[in-house]
């Protein structure tokens, strides 16, 4: 009974969004209300604990919303000054094949952004570009969502990985190589998903070799970085290897096209038009790799002290702090800096059409308001379920049913945690120690189980409702997130299922560790 009730808020959201086509804000509010009632009446959460769960949820939402509003501002500015169209034109000129353009942008470039920033930035930045290339908004969200999934674990400069090592107490060198190895499969499947969405079987046939070589380059480069104790930049290095490999394919194919059919690339003009993206990438790299700048920008943070709590059943929850938000160093702030720089450049060059200011303001406020409501509801629901122990209840029930088949269930548990919280990091914190405990109890190979959990969490994070709302907000789909949820869930769960089968086969061959 407890397991069914613990799952009910999730079931409500899935039914409302996937079948009844409710928007994220309405479905999130329904799931949030259900979680509050169940947590109070069945799981014994006191009013005080419920209150602080909402505080934690709102602060987590604020972290994500900072990114959304920053991404919307950057998107609207670059849309107004023609940068988005210029990016689309450049990709089409660089590569004569549309599907290779998709691999470069929705797979490799999105993964690069995940490596240096993450937290929803890749989809928020890439999806609008895909729309300018002629893809429907729904496909424009799904492709980069799936494309960057393999880079989540060692992306964001290793935030998720650091959370996992902290939660489990395991040495990085003990689990990191296995995580990178399992993510090799995720990388290839992510590329397959991108091509399938873009062009189906025809795309898979035409781009088989670029797909395989780029996947190998990205996976091997990430594995090499991790093995060299550079896990914090593993995804960044892997994505750069993918971009380089894809670029080689593009140049090779371009040379095979008759000269009169090739549109010359005006290098100087292109460099100027691409300047906003170069500035964005430069800002992200500078903040994350220049210690002095990192210290300066992250000096001012906002957080709330949460007191020690006692639930009705006597469970003690120690005092804590809410998620810290860096006022000036946050990924959302970095997007705003890039947007303001792009706006200044556009004004100096005179590329903003009359009325652009009002259009930018209207676009940002219109999309951001709808997305904000959905994000706040989803995050508050997630923290309520965590406080009540509903997430642990679901995970333990799945483990009890699995037994020796736990390697099959492990990635789904990771995906469940990420789906609920919208974060691989949160899933690692919430369920990493649990996965370790079950692996040891069942005498399973610990690094393998942790790697399976992490792979599931990485993929699950990209089709969590909160992330879906982020992606849809920049392509005009706010309030219409149900289609994106259905598609990303279908592709994501397929990838998780393949990882699960692979994990079971490997577990049969591996001794406990």
C-alpha positions in Angstrom: 0.0 0.0 0.0 2.8 2.4 1.0 4.6 1.8 -2.3 1.5 2.5 -4.4 0.8 5.7 -2.5 4.5 6.7 -2.8 4.2 6.3 -6.6 0.8 8.1 -6.9 2.2 11.7 -7.4 4.4 10.4 -10.2 1.5 8.4 -11.7 -0.7 11.5 -11.6 1.9 13.6 -13.5 2.5 11.0 -16.1 -1.2 10.4 -16.8 -2.0 14.1 -16.9 1.0 15.1 -19.1 1.4 12.0 -21.3 -2.2 11.0 -21.9 -4.4 14.0 -21.0 -1.9 16.5 -22.5 -1.9 18.8 -19.5 0.8 21.4 -19.3 3.7 21.2 -16.9 2.3 23.8 -14.5 -1.1 22.2 -14.1 0.2 18.6 -13.9 2.9 19.6 -11.5 0.4 21.4 -9.2 -1.7 18.2 -9.1 1.3 16.0 -8.3 2.5 18.5 -5.7 -0.9 18.5 -4.0 -1.1 14.7 -4.0 2.4 14.5 -2.5 1.5 16.9 0.3 -1.6 15.0 1.3 0.0 11.5 1.1 3.1 12.7 3.0 1.0 14.2 5.8 -1.7 11.5 6.2 0.3 8.3 5.4 4.0 8.9 5.9 3.7 11.0 9.1 5.4 14.2 8.0 4.7 17.0 10.4 3.5 20.4 9.3 6.9 21.9 10.2 8.7 19.3 8.1 6.3 19.9 5.2 6.9 23.6 5.4 10.7 23.2 5.2 10.3 20.7 2.4 8.5 23.4 0.4 11.3 25.9 1.3 13.9 23.5 -0.1 11.8 22.9 -3.2 11.4 26.5 -3.9 15.1 27.2 -3.6 15.9 24.3 -5.9 13.4 25.7 -8.3 15.0 29.1 -8.1 18.3 27.5 -9.1 16.8 26.1 -12.2 14.7 29.2 -12.9 17.8 31.4 -12.9 19.0 29.3 -15.9 15.6 29.5 -17.6 15.3 33.2 -17.5 18.9 33.7 -18.5 18.6 31.2 -21.4 15.4 32.9 -22.5 17.1 36.3 -22.6 20.1 35.0 -24.5 17.8 33.2 -26.9 15.5 36.2 -27.6 18.5 38.5 -28.1 20.2 36.2 -30.5 17.0 35.5 -32.3 16.3 39.3 -32.8 19.8 40.1 -34.0 20.0 37.2 -36.5 22.6 35.2 -34.7 20.4 32.1 -34.6 19.8 32.2 -38.3 23.5 32.8 -38.9 24.3 29.6 -36.9 21.9 27.7 -39.0 23.4 29.0 -42.2 26.9 28.2 -41.1 26.1 24.6 -40.3 24.5 24.2 -43.6 27.4 25.8 -45.4 30.0 23.8 -43.4 28.5 20.4 -44.1 26.6 19.5 -47.3 24.6 16.9 -45.3 21.7 18.0 -43.1 22.0 14.9 -40.9 25.7 15.5 -40.2 24.7 19.1 -39.2 22.3 17.5 -36.7 25.0 15.3 -35.2 27.3 18.2 -34.9 24.8 20.4 -33.2 22.3 18.3 -31.3 24.8 15.7 -30.2 28.4 17.0 -30.0 27.7 20.7 -29.4 24.9 20.1 -26.9 27.3 17.7 -25.1 30.0 20.3 -25.0 27.6 22.8 -23.4 26.7 20.0 -20.9 30.3 19.5 -20.1 31.0 23.1 -19.3 27.7 24.2 -17.9 24.8 21.8 -17.8 21.7 22.4 -15.7 19.4 22.7 -18.7 21.6 25.1 -20.7 22.4 22.7 -23.6 18.7 22.2 -24.6 17.9 25.8 -23.9 20.6 27.0 -26.2 20.5 24.4 -29.0 16.8 23.8 -29.4 16.1 27.3 -30.8 18.9 26.8 -33.4 17.3 23.5 -34.5 14.1 25.3 -35.1 15.8 27.8 -37.3 17.2 24.9 -39.3 13.6 23.9 -40.1 12.8 21.2 -37.5 9.5 21.3 -35.6 9.8 22.7 -32.1 9.0 19.3 -30.5 11.8 17.5 -32.4 14.1 20.5 -31.7 13.7 19.8 -28.0 14.0 16.0 -28.1 17.2 15.8 -30.1 19.5 17.9 -27.9 17.8 16.4 -24.8 18.8 12.9 -25.8 22.0 14.0 -27.5 23.7 15.3 -24.4 22.5 12.6 -22.0 25.8 10.6 -22.1 27.7 13.7 -21.0 25.6 14.5 -17.9 27.5 12.3 -15.4 30.9 13.9 -16.0 29.4 17.2 -17.2 28.9 20.4 -15.2 32.6 20.1 -14.4 32.0 16.8 -12.5 29.2 18.0 -10.2 27.2 14.8 -10.4 30.3 12.6 -10.1 31.5 14.5 -7.0 28.0 14.0 -5.5 28.1 10.3 -6.0 31.6 9.8 -4.5 30.4 11.9 -1.5 27.2 10.0 -1.0 28.9 6.5 -1.3 32.3 7.2 0.3 33.9 5.3 -2.6 37.2 6.3 -4.1 36.9 8.0 -7.5 39.4 5.7 -9.1 37.4 2.7 -8.0 34.1 3.6 -9.7 34.9 6.2 -12.4 36.3 3.9 -15.1 33.3 1.6 -14.9 31.0 4.6 -15.1 32.8 5.9 -18.2 32.7 2.4 -19.8 28.9 2.0 -19.3 28.4 5.6 -20.6 30.1 4.5 -23.9 26.9 2.5 -24.7 24.7 5.5 -23.7 26.8 7.8 -26.0 26.2 5.6 -29.0 22.5 5.1 -28.2 22.1 8.9 -27.7 23.5 9.5 -31.2 21.2 6.9 -32.6 18.2 8.5 -31.0 19.2 11.9 -32.4 19.5 10.6 -35.9 16.3 8.6 -35.6 14.3 11.7 -34.5 15.9 13.7 -37.3 15.4 11.3 -40.2 14.6 7.7 -39.2 16.1 4.8 -41.0 17.4 6.9 -43.9 19.4 9.0 -41.5 20.8 6.0 -39.8 22.0 4.5 -43.1 23.5 7.7 -44.5 25.3 8.7 -41.3 26.4 5.3 -39.9 30.1 6.0 -40.2 30.1 9.5 -38.7 27.8 8.2 -36.0 30.2 5.4 -35.0 33.4 7.4 -35.3 32.0 10.3 -33.3 30.7 8.0 -30.7 34.1 6.3 -30.4 35.9 9.6 -30.2 33.7 11.0 -27.5 33.5 7.8 -25.4 37.2 7.0 -25.6 38.2 10.6 -24.9 35.9 10.7 -21.9 37.2 7.4 -20.6 40.8 8.5 -21.1 40.2 11.7 -19.2 38.5 9.8 -16.3 41.3 7.2 -16.2 43.8 10.1 -16.0 41.9 11.4 -12.9 40.4 14.3 -14.9 36.8 13.3 -14.3 35.6 16.9 -13.8 36.3 17.6 -17.4 35.7 14.2 -18.8 32.5 15.1 -20.7 34.1 18.4 -21.9 37.1 16.5 -23.4 34.8 13.9 -24.9 32.6 16.4 -26.6 35.5 18.3 -28.0 36.7 15.0 -29.5 33.3 14.5 -31.1 33.2 18.0 -32.5 36.6 17.6 -34.0 35.7 14.2 -35.5 32.4 15.6 -36.9 34.3 18.6 -38.3 36.7 16.3 -40.2 33.7 14.5 -41.7 32.2 17.8 -42.7 35.4 19.1 -44.4 35.9 15.8 -46.2 32.4 15.8 -47.6 32.6 19.4 -48.5 35.6 18.7 -50.6 33.8 16.0 -52.5 31.1 18.5 -53.7 31.7 20.3 -57.0 33.1 23.7 -56.4 30.3 25.5 -58.2 27.8 23.9 -55.8 29.5 25.0 -52.6 28.4 28.2 -50.9 31.6 30.1 -49.8 31.9 30.7 -46.1 32.6 34.4 -45.4 35.0 33.8 -42.5 35.1 37.3 -41.1 31.4 37.9 -41.3 30.7 34.5 -39.8 33.1 35.1 -37.0 31.3 38.3 -36.1 27.9 36.8 -36.3 29.0 33.8 -34.1 30.5 36.2 -31.5 27.6 35.8 -29.0 28.1 32.0 -28.9 31.9 32.5 -28.6 31.3 34.9 -25.7 28.9 32.5 -24.0 31.4 29.6 -24.2 34.3 31.9 -23.2 32.4 33.1 -20.1 31.5 29.6 -19.0 35.1 28.4 -19.5 36.5 31.4 -17.7 34.2 31.1 -14.7 35.0 27.4 -14.3 38.7 27.4 -15.0 40.1 30.7 -13.7 40.2 30.2 -9.9 40.4 33.9 -9.1 37.3 34.7 -11.2 35.5 31.7 -9.8 36.2 32.8 -6.3 35.2 36.4 -7.0 31.9 35.6 -8.7 30.9 32.9 -6.3 31.6 35.0 -3.2 28.0 36.0 -2.8 25.6 33.1 -2.3 22.0 32.8 -1.2 20.8 29.9 1.0 18.5 29.2 3.9 19.3 27.3 7.1 16.9 24.4 7.6 16.6 23.3 11.3 16.8 19.8 12.6 13.4 18.1 12.2 11.6 15.1 13.9 8.9 13.2 12.0 5.9 11.7 13.6 7.4 8.3 13.6 10.5 9.6 15.5 12.8 9.8 12.5 15.5 12.4 13.0 16.5 14.7 10.1 19.6 16.7 10.9 19.9 20.4 10.3 20.9 21.4 6.8 21.0 24.3 4.3 19.0 24.7 1.2 20.7 24.5 -2.2 23.1 27.5 -2.5 22.7 29.9 -5.3 25.6 32.0 -6.4 24.3 35.4 -7.3 27.1 36.3 -9.9 28.6 32.9 -10.7 25.5 30.9 -11.4 25.0 29.4 -14.9 22.0 31.6 -15.3 24.1 34.7 -14.5 26.6 33.5 -17.2 23.8 33.4 -19.7 22.7 36.9 -18.8 26.3 38.2 -19.2 26.4 36.6 -22.6 23.0 38.0 -23.5 24.0 41.6 -22.4 27.2 41.3 -24.4 25.2 40.1 -27.5 22.8 43.0 -27.0 25.6 45.5 -26.9 27.3 44.1 -30.0 24.0 44.1 -31.9 23.4 47.7 -31.0 26.9 48.7 -32.0 26.5 46.9 -35.3 22.9 48.1 -35.9 21.5 44.6 -36.4 18.5 45.0 -34.1 15.3 45.8 -36.0 12.9 48.5 -34.7 10.7 47.2 -31.9 13.2 44.5 -30.9 13.3 45.6 -27.2 9.6 45.1 -26.8 9.6 41.8 -28.7 12.5 40.5 -26.6 10.8 41.5 -23.3 7.5 40.0 -24.3 9.0 36.8 -25.4 11.1 36.4 -22.2 8.2 37.2 -19.8 5.6 35.1 -21.7 7.6 31.9 -21.9 9.4 32.4 -18.5 6.2 32.8 -16.5 4.6 29.6 -17.6 7.8 27.6 -17.1 8.4 29.0 -13.7 5.1 27.8 -12.3 5.7 24.3 -13.6 9.3 24.1 -12.2 8.2 25.3 -8.8 5.5 22.8 -8.5 7.7 19.9 -9.7 10.5 20.8 -7.3 8.3 21.2 -4.3 6.7 17.8 -5.1 10.1 16.2 -5.3 11.4 17.6 -2.0 8.1 16.7 -0.3 8.5 13.1 -1.4 12.1 13.0 -0.3 11.3 14.4 3.1 8.5 11.8 3.5 10.7 8.9 2.5 8.5 8.2 -0.5 11.5 8.0 -2.9 13.3 5.5 -0.6 10.1 3.5 -0.4 9.9 3.1 -4.1 13.5 2.2 -4.5 13.5 -0.4 -1.7 10.3 -2.0 -3.2 12.0 -2.3 -6.6 15.1 -3.8 -5.0 13.1 -6.3 -3.0 11.3 -7.5 -6.1 14.5 -7.8 -8.1 16.8 -9.9 -5.9 19.6 -11.3 -8.0 18.2 -9.5 -11.0 19.0 -6.2 -9.2 21.5 -5.1 -12.0 18.5 -5.0 -14.3 16.6 -2.8 -11.9 19.5 -0.6 -10.8 19.5 1.8 -13.8 15.8 2.2 -13.5 16.1 3.2 -9.9 18.7 5.8 -10.9 16.4 7.0 -13.6 13.5 7.2 -11.1 15.5 9.5 -8.8 16.6 11.7 -11.6 13.1 11.8 -13.1 11.6 13.0 -9.9 14.3 15.6 -9.1 15.3 16.6 -12.6 19.0 16.0 -11.7 21.6 13.3 -11.9 23.3 14.9 -9.0 20.2 14.7 -6.8 19.7 11.1 -7.7 23.2 10.3 -6.8 22.9 12.0 -3.4 19.5 10.5 -2.8 20.1 6.9 -3.9 23.8 6.4 -4.3 24.4 5.0 -0.8 21.3 2.8 -1.2 22.6 1.2 -4.4 25.9 0.6 -2.7 24.2 -1.1 0.2 22.1 -3.4 -2.0 25.1 -4.3 -4.1 27.1 -5.4 -1.0 24.1 -7.2 0.5 23.5 -9.2 -2.7 27.3 -9.7 -3.3 27.3 -7.9 -6.6 30.2 -6.1 -8.3 30.0 -2.7 -6.6 31.6 -0.5 -9.4 29.2 -2.1 -11.9 26.1 -1.4 -9.9 27.2 2.2 -9.2 27.9 2.6 -12.9 24.5 1.2 -13.9 22.7 3.5 -11.4 24.6 6.5 -12.6 23.9 5.8 -16.3 20.2 5.5 -15.5 20.3 8.7 -13.5 22.0 10.5 -16.4 19.4 9.5 -18.9 16.5 9.9 -16.5 17.5 13.5 -15.8 16.9 14.6 -19.4 13.3 13.4 -19.5 12.4 14.6 -16.0 9.4 17.0 -16.2 11.5 19.9 -14.9 14.1 19.6 -17.7 11.4 19.2 -20.3 9.9 22.5 -19.2 13.3 24.1 -19.5 13.7 22.9 -23.1 10.2 23.7 -24.2 10.4 27.3 -22.8 12.8 28.5 -25.5 10.9 27.1 -28.5 7.4 28.4 -27.8 6.1 25.1 -26.3 5.4 26.4 -22.8 2.2 24.7 -21.6 2.5 22.0 -24.3 5.2 19.9 -22.7 3.3 16.6 -22.9 4.5 15.7 -26.4 8.1 16.3 -25.4 7.7 14.2 -22.2 6.3 11.3 -24.2 9.0 11.3 -26.8 12.0 11.8 -24.5 10.6 9.2 -22.1 10.2 6.7 -24.9 13.8 7.1 -26.1 15.2 7.5 -22.6 13.6 4.4 -21.2 14.8 2.4 -24.3 18.3 3.5 -23.5 17.9 2.6 -19.9 16.5 -0.8 -20.8 19.5 -1.6 -23.0 21.9 -0.6 -20.2 19.9 -2.8 -17.8 20.3 -5.9 -20.1 24.0 -5.1 -20.6 24.4 -4.8 -16.8 22.8 -8.1 -16.1 25.0 -9.9 -18.6 28.1 -8.3 -17.2 27.0 -9.0 -13.6 26.7 -12.7 -14.4 30.4 -12.7 -15.4 31.8 -10.5 -12.6 32.7 -11.4 -9.0 31.6 -9.2 -6.2 33.8 -6.2 -5.4 
